[in-house]
Amino acid sequence: MLQKFALAFKTKTIEFFAEEEEEEDADGGEVLAGQRVVVLKPDPQQDRGRGEAEAEAAVEAALATASSFQAAYLHLQAAHAPFLPEAAAAADAAAVSHLRRLSEVKRLARVPPGGGGGGGTLTAHLEAQVRENQALLRSFDAVVNRLQAALDAKDAVASSLRRDHAALADGYERLGARLDRALAPPPGAGGDDALGAMLSAGVFDSVLRDALRVAHRFTRSLADLLRCAGWDLATAAAAVYPGVSYSKPGHCRYALLSRVCLSMFDGFDSYQFGSTGDADTLEGIDLTIRRNESLQQFIEHSDADPMELINSSPDCEFAQFCDRKYKQLIHPGIESSLFGNSDCGKLPVLGVAGPLYELFVAMASSIWTLHRLAWAYDPAVGIFQIGQGAEYSVVYMESIVRSKGFSVSKEHGKMIRPKVGFTVVPGFRLGGTVIQCRVYLDCGKRDGVIGE
């Protein structure tokens, strides 16, 4: 047993043999003769083991503190994008606290084993670190709760948008059902009767007026741009329609409007609106199929965004139509002068990203929609225009300039009527219905007309 005890604690035994002639010690104590005194001293290896344990604890504390500092620094970086002042201040304070703790761990690790209770201080320090980590964890819980609240709010918005989308889808479904019922032939009637009941001259005239409003806006913008580029509109109008006398100097703008409208409506009487292969396209197509297809394209294009359609499908029929009409309407000389004149820098330009080009596409879209509607009629809507110098007719023509009315007079027994200077907007025929052609009357050929 003693041997095991000695091996376990590794004690050293020092024997002192008392001698009879040994003097008494300073306190007057006596040493008993023949008595063995055993003194137990701590083993240096035991102190070394305790020191190693404290050093290991110090290393673990340093690593844990470094990890906490890294996490605080990451939070500090995250608080700057986007910048959150409160979160940045809290992360900065946490990072400074961890640096101070790391310095304290360094100081405690230098205390020698058993020197001044360093182990107890280190233990208290680790306990404080545990408490701070718990506080940090609680702050993370607060952040998580805040993010969860934001997520719940976004979920509520998404649910509201889903409900709105469902309501819109339901509305579209009801409108589609109504359209199907409108297009469906009544009992005992054919499909042509159903289309005839829906398509009327009033519907076509309404769509035509919308297209002409866009054409007027485009022409005004183009005229402003040409004036800015140094063009003389009166000279340009005289070159397009020579010999026409205008009642007012500003009426030369009607020549530009005529150029725009006649160019855009050119080829309106062909099924593919002037593209190649029109004659072959109509061969073998049933009338009902053609009408239904044209009406469907009219409805689909009415709801489409023309610019988005061109960007998404640059090879579609409408995009090709816009390309043809742009080249037909905008002469290369006009385009070069518009782009090359520095004085027009603040005005819309006919670039693919310019507002004037968007207005051109809107005008082309409205005329393309009118063309699709025209071919849904049976027979298809016809188009006509009046030549220069023709006599004015109140049945087929309408003056583009508002006036009190025109009268006719007799000269040498002959009726004198106003003469047409040029067609501004072509006219249309819907079966037995005529939509008048809008013309500008030549003031120089009205000598026999009484009043204006």
C-alpha positions in Angstrom: 0.0 0.0 0.0 2.8 2.4 0.9 4.6 1.5 -2.3 1.5 2.3 -4.3 1.1 5.6 -2.4 4.7 6.5 -3.1 4.4 5.7 -6.8 1.2 7.7 -7.1 2.5 10.9 -5.7 6.2 10.4 -6.3 7.3 11.7 -3.0 10.9 12.0 -1.8 12.0 10.8 1.6 14.8 12.5 3.5 16.1 10.9 6.7 17.7 12.8 9.5 19.6 10.9 12.2 19.7 12.6 15.5 23.0 12.7 17.3 23.4 13.0 20.9 25.9 15.9 20.7 23.5 17.9 18.4 22.5 21.1 20.0 18.9 22.2 20.6 17.4 24.3 17.9 16.7 28.0 18.3 13.1 27.5 19.7 14.3 25.1 22.3 12.7 22.1 20.4 14.2 18.8 20.9 14.8 16.0 18.3 14.0 12.6 19.6 16.8 10.2 19.3 16.4 7.5 16.6 13.3 9.2 15.3 12.7 9.2 11.4 11.2 12.4 10.0 9.4 12.1 6.6 8.8 15.4 4.6 6.4 15.3 1.6 7.1 17.9 -1.1 4.9 18.6 -4.2 6.1 17.0 -7.4 7.2 19.7 -10.0 5.5 17.5 -12.7 2.2 18.0 -11.0 2.6 21.8 -11.1 3.7 21.4 -14.7 0.4 19.4 -15.5 -1.7 22.2 -13.9 0.2 24.8 -16.0 -0.4 22.9 -19.2 -4.1 22.6 -18.4 -4.3 26.4 -17.8 -2.3 27.0 -21.1 -4.7 24.8 -23.0 -7.6 26.6 -21.5 -6.0 29.9 -22.5 -5.5 28.7 -26.1 -9.1 27.6 -26.3 -10.3 30.9 -24.9 -8.1 32.8 -27.4 -9.5 30.7 -30.4 -13.1 31.2 -29.2 -12.5 34.9 -28.8 -10.9 35.2 -32.3 -13.9 33.3 -33.7 -16.3 35.7 -32.0 -14.3 38.7 -33.3 -14.5 37.3 -36.8 -18.3 36.9 -36.5 -18.6 40.5 -35.2 -16.5 41.8 -38.1 -18.6 40.0 -40.6 -21.7 41.6 -39.1 -20.0 44.9 -39.3 -19.4 44.4 -43.0 -22.9 43.2 -43.6 -24.3 46.4 -41.9 -22.7 48.6 -44.6 -24.5 47.1 -47.6 -27.2 48.4 -47.1 -25.9 50.8 -44.4 -27.7 50.2 -41.1 -26.4 52.7 -38.5 -27.6 50.8 -35.4 -26.4 47.4 -36.6 -23.0 48.9 -37.6 -22.6 50.5 -34.2 -23.6 47.3 -32.4 -21.2 45.2 -34.5 -18.4 47.7 -34.0 -18.9 47.6 -30.2 -18.9 43.8 -30.2 -15.7 43.7 -32.3 -13.9 46.0 -29.9 -15.1 44.0 -26.9 -13.8 40.8 -28.4 -10.4 42.5 -29.0 -10.2 43.6 -25.4 -11.1 40.1 -24.3 -8.4 38.7 -26.5 -5.9 41.1 -24.9 -7.1 39.9 -21.4 -6.6 36.3 -22.3 -3.1 37.1 -23.5 -2.4 38.8 -20.2 -3.8 35.9 -18.1 -1.9 33.3 -20.2 1.4 35.0 -19.1 0.7 34.5 -15.4 2.9 31.6 -14.2 1.1 28.5 -12.8 0.1 29.1 -9.2 1.1 32.7 -9.5 -1.5 35.0 -8.0 -4.6 32.9 -8.7 -4.3 33.2 -12.5 -6.3 30.0 -13.0 -9.3 31.4 -11.1 -9.1 34.7 -13.0 -9.0 32.7 -16.3 -12.0 30.7 -15.2 -13.9 33.9 -14.3 -12.9 35.3 -17.7 -14.2 32.3 -19.6 -17.5 32.4 -17.7 -17.8 36.1 -18.6 -17.2 35.1 -22.2 -19.9 32.5 -22.1 -22.3 35.1 -20.7 -21.4 37.6 -23.5 -21.9 34.9 -26.1 -25.3 34.2 -24.7 -26.1 37.9 -25.0 -24.9 37.9 -28.6 -27.0 34.9 -29.3 -30.0 36.8 -27.9 -29.2 39.7 -30.2 -29.1 37.2 -33.1 -32.5 36.0 -32.1 -33.8 39.6 -32.3 -32.3 40.0 -35.8 -33.9 36.7 -36.8 -37.2 37.8 -35.5 -37.0 41.1 -37.4 -36.1 39.3 -40.6 -39.0 36.9 -40.0 -41.4 39.8 -39.6 -40.1 41.3 -42.9 -40.5 37.9 -44.6 -44.1 37.7 -43.2 -44.9 41.1 -44.6 -43.5 40.2 -48.0 -45.6 37.0 -47.9 -48.7 39.1 -47.2 -47.9 41.3 -50.2 -47.3 38.2 -52.4 -50.6 36.8 -51.2 -52.4 40.0 -52.1 -50.8 40.0 -55.5 -51.8 36.4 -56.1 -55.4 37.3 -55.2 -55.3 40.3 -57.7 -53.8 38.0 -60.4 -56.5 35.5 -59.8 -59.2 38.2 -60.0 -57.7 39.5 -63.3 -57.5 36.0 -64.7 -61.1 35.5 -63.8 -62.0 38.7 -65.5 -60.1 37.8 -68.6 -61.9 34.4 -68.6 -65.3 36.1 -68.4 -64.4 38.5 -71.2 -63.1 35.6 -73.3 -66.4 33.8 -72.7 -68.3 36.9 -73.7 -66.2 37.2 -76.9 -66.8 33.6 -77.7 -70.5 34.0 -77.3 -70.4 37.2 -79.4 -68.5 35.4 -82.2 -70.6 32.2 -81.9 -73.4 32.1 -84.5 -76.9 32.2 -83.1 -79.1 29.1 -83.4 -80.0 28.5 -86.9 -77.5 31.1 -88.2 -74.1 30.8 -89.8 -70.8 32.2 -88.6 -71.0 35.0 -91.3 -74.1 36.4 -89.6 -72.4 36.5 -86.2 -69.4 38.4 -87.7 -71.8 40.7 -89.6 -73.6 41.6 -86.4 -70.4 42.5 -84.7 -68.6 44.3 -87.5 -70.2 47.6 -88.5 -69.2 50.9 -90.1 -69.2 52.6 -86.7 -66.6 50.2 -85.3 -64.3 50.7 -88.3 -64.7 54.5 -88.2 -63.9 54.6 -84.4 -60.7 52.6 -85.0 -59.8 54.8 -88.0 -60.2 58.0 -85.9 -57.9 56.6 -83.2 -55.2 55.9 -85.9 -55.5 59.4 -87.4 -55.0 61.0 -83.9 -51.7 59.2 -83.6 -50.8 60.1 -87.1 -51.5 63.8 -86.3 -49.2 63.6 -83.2 -46.4 62.0 -85.2 -46.7 64.6 -88.0 -46.5 67.5 -85.5 -43.4 66.1 -83.9 -41.8 65.4 -87.2 -42.6 69.0 -88.4 -40.9 70.5 -85.3 -37.9 68.3 -85.9 -37.6 69.3 -89.6 -37.9 73.0 -88.7 -35.1 72.6 -86.1 -33.0 70.9 -88.8 -33.4 73.9 -91.0 -36.1 72.7 -93.4 -38.5 75.1 -95.0 -41.8 73.3 -94.9 -43.4 75.6 -97.4 -40.7 74.8 -100.0 -41.0 71.1 -99.2 -44.8 71.2 -99.6 -44.4 73.0 -102.9 -42.0 70.2 -104.1 -44.5 67.5 -103.0 -47.6 69.2 -104.4 -46.5 71.8 -106.9 -49.0 74.5 -107.9 -51.2 74.3 -104.9 -52.3 77.6 -103.3 -52.8 77.5 -99.5 -55.3 79.7 -97.8 -52.9 80.3 -94.9 -49.1 79.9 -94.8 -49.3 77.4 -92.0 -51.5 75.1 -94.0 -48.4 73.7 -95.7 -48.3 71.2 -92.7 -51.2 69.4 -94.3 -48.9 68.4 -97.2 -46.6 66.8 -94.6 -49.6 65.0 -93.0 -50.7 63.9 -96.5 -47.2 62.5 -97.1 -47.4 60.6 -93.8 -50.9 59.2 -94.2 -50.6 58.2 -97.9 -47.3 56.5 -97.2 -48.6 54.6 -94.2 -51.9 53.5 -96.0 -50.1 52.5 -99.1 -50.8 48.8 -99.8 -53.8 48.8 -97.5 -55.9 46.9 -100.1 -53.5 43.9 -100.0 -54.0 41.1 -97.4 -50.3 41.2 -96.3 -50.2 45.1 -96.4 -47.9 45.4 -99.4 -45.5 42.6 -98.7 -44.4 40.2 -101.4 -46.6 37.2 -102.2 -50.0 38.8 -101.6 -51.6 37.3 -104.6 -50.5 33.8 -103.7 -51.6 34.2 -100.0 -55.3 34.7 -100.8 -55.5 31.7 -103.1 -57.2 28.7 -101.5 -58.1 30.6 -98.3 -61.7 30.2 -97.3 -63.5 33.5 -96.7 -64.7 32.5 -93.2 -61.2 31.3 -92.2 -59.7 34.6 -93.5 -62.3 36.7 -91.6 -61.9 34.8 -88.4 -58.1 35.0 -88.6 -58.1 38.7 -89.3 -60.5 39.4 -86.4 -58.4 37.3 -84.1 -55.2 39.2 -85.1 -57.1 42.5 -84.6 -58.0 41.5 -81.1 -54.6 40.1 -80.2 -52.7 43.1 -81.6 -55.0 45.6 -79.9 -53.9 44.3 -76.5 -50.2 44.0 -77.4 -47.4 46.6 -76.7 -46.0 47.4 -80.1 -42.5 48.2 -78.9 -42.3 45.0 -76.8 -43.6 43.0 -79.7 -40.9 44.4 -82.0 -38.2 43.8 -79.4 -39.3 40.2 -78.6 -40.2 39.2 -82.2 -38.1 41.2 -84.7 -39.0 38.9 -87.5 -42.8 39.0 -87.1 -45.2 40.5 -89.7 -45.7 43.7 -87.7 -42.0 44.3 -87.3 -41.4 43.8 -91.1 -44.3 46.2 -91.7 -42.7 48.8 -89.5 -39.4 48.4 -91.3 -41.0 48.8 -94.7 -43.0 51.9 -93.8 -40.1 53.5 -92.0 -37.9 53.2 -95.2 -40.9 54.4 -97.3 -41.7 57.4 -95.1 -38.3 58.6 -94.0 -36.2 59.6 -97.0 -32.4 59.0 -96.5 -31.8 62.7 -96.9 -34.3 63.5 -94.2 -32.8 61.0 -91.9 -29.2 62.2 -92.5 -30.2 65.8 -91.9 -32.0 65.0 -88.7 -29.2 63.0 -87.2 -26.5 65.3 -88.5 -27.9 68.6 -87.2 -26.5 69.5 -83.8 -29.2 72.0 -83.1 -31.7 69.2 -82.7 -29.9 67.5 -79.9 -32.7 68.3 -77.4 -35.5 67.2 -79.7 -36.7 63.6 -80.2 -34.9 61.8 -82.9 -35.8 58.9 -85.1 -33.5 56.5 -83.3 -34.7 53.2 -82.1 -34.5 54.6 -78.5 -36.0 58.0 -79.3 -39.5 59.2 -78.4 -40.3 60.0 -82.0 -39.5 56.5 -83.1 -41.8 55.2 -80.4 -44.5 57.5 -81.7 -43.9 56.1 -85.2 -44.3 52.6 -84.0 -47.5 53.6 -82.2 -48.8 55.1 -85.4 -47.8 52.0 -87.4 -49.5 49.7 -84.8 -52.8 51.6 -85.0 -52.8 51.4 -88.8 -51.8 47.8 -88.7 -54.7 47.1 -86.3 -57.1 49.0 -88.7 -55.9 46.8 -91.6 -56.5 43.6 -89.7 -60.1 44.8 -88.9 -60.7 45.8 -92.5 -60.0 42.3 -93.7 -62.5 40.9 -91.2 -65.4 42.4 -93.3 -67.1 40.7 -96.2 -66.2 42.1 -98.6 -63.0 43.5 -97.3 -62.9 47.3 -96.7 -61.7 49.2 -99.8 -59.6 52.3 -99.9 -59.6 55.2 -102.3 -58.1 58.7 -102.7 -58.8 61.7 -104.9 -56.4 63.1 -107.4 -55.2 66.7 -107.6 -57.5 69.0 -109.5 -60.7 66.8 -109.1 -63.9 68.6 -108.3 -65.0 68.6 -104.7 -67.9 66.2 -103.8 -69.7 66.4 -100.5 -70.5 62.7 -100.8 -67.0 61.3 -101.1 -64.9 64.1 -99.7 -64.5 66.2 -96.6 -62.4 69.3 -96.3 -59.5 68.9 -93.8 -59.8 72.7 -93.1 -62.9 73.6 -91.1 -65.0 76.3 -92.8 -68.5 77.6 -92.9 -69.2 75.5 -96.0 -68.8 75.8 -99.7 -71.2 77.0 -102.3 -71.3 76.5 -106.0 -72.1 79.2 -108.5 -72.8 79.5 -112.2 -70.5 81.1 -114.6 -71.6 81.3 -118.2 -74.2 78.7 -117.3 -71.8 76.3 -115.8 -71.5 75.0 -112.2 -68.2 76.0 -110.6 -67.0 73.7 -107.8 -63.9 73.8 -105.6 -60.9 71.9 -106.8 -59.0 69.3 -104.8 -55.4 70.3 -104.0 -54.4 66.9 -102.7 -55.7 64.0 -100.6 -54.7 64.2 -96.9 -56.4 61.1 -95.6 -57.8 58.4 -97.9 -61.4 57.3 -97.9 -62.8 53.9 -97.3 -65.7 51.8 -98.6 -67.6 49.3 -96.4 -70.0 47.6 -98.8 -72.6 50.4 -99.4 -71.1 52.7 -96.8 -68.6 55.4 -97.6 -66.2 57.0 -95.1 -65.3 60.3 -96.7 -61.8 61.1 -98.0 -60.3 64.1 -96.4 -58.8 66.6 -98.8 -57.2 70.0 -98.9 -58.9 72.3 -101.4 -56.8 74.4 -103.7 -57.5 78.1 -103.0 -56.2 79.2 -106.4 -58.9 77.3 -108.2 -62.0 78.6 -106.4 -62.7 81.8 -108.3 -66.2 80.8 -109.0 -67.0 79.8 -105.4 -69.1 82.1 -103.3 -67.9 82.5 -99.7 -65.8 80.2 -97.6 
